[in-house]
């Protein structure tokens, strides 16, 4: 099993780097990193986490949607490692939704994202996977993919008026 690892915060230069391609998925370090990320995202009440968020600038993230204190209405899914992911196509429909980030604590933003995306990634066993993702899970994928490109959700918010503190979000939106 993995161990929890520290999550770096906004301002750490690793969050603004374009992440490197994962060359050897079966490498012991990569497999341990996957286990560490799965445990870390669970402990932090997140629904996704990217390797750059733990100071590993690699094209790898976990999508782990499940209801929790930060996202009570999230759909349930098994944590999934997505290595060297790509967005193959996307809907023209853009939907705004509230996002937070484990590397940007205390802030939520209303972020426009594609409602539907078709993605391709390599799983932790080295198999190529293609999937269509919609709604909240598509949002998680796009959020984590941005981390691989050196972006955070704040870069996508259209107006500072679409930001609020986590406490206000919990009070006004989640209730």
Secondary structure, 3 states (H helix, E strand, C coil): CCCCCCCCCCCCHHHHCCCECCCCCCCHHHHHHHHHHHHHHHHCCCCEEEHHHHCCCECEEEECCCCCCCCCCCCCCCCEEEEEEEEEEECCCEEEEEEEECCEEEEEEEEEEECEEEEEEECCCCCEEEEEEEHHHHHHHHHHHHHHCCCCHHHCECCHHHEEEHHHHHHHHHC
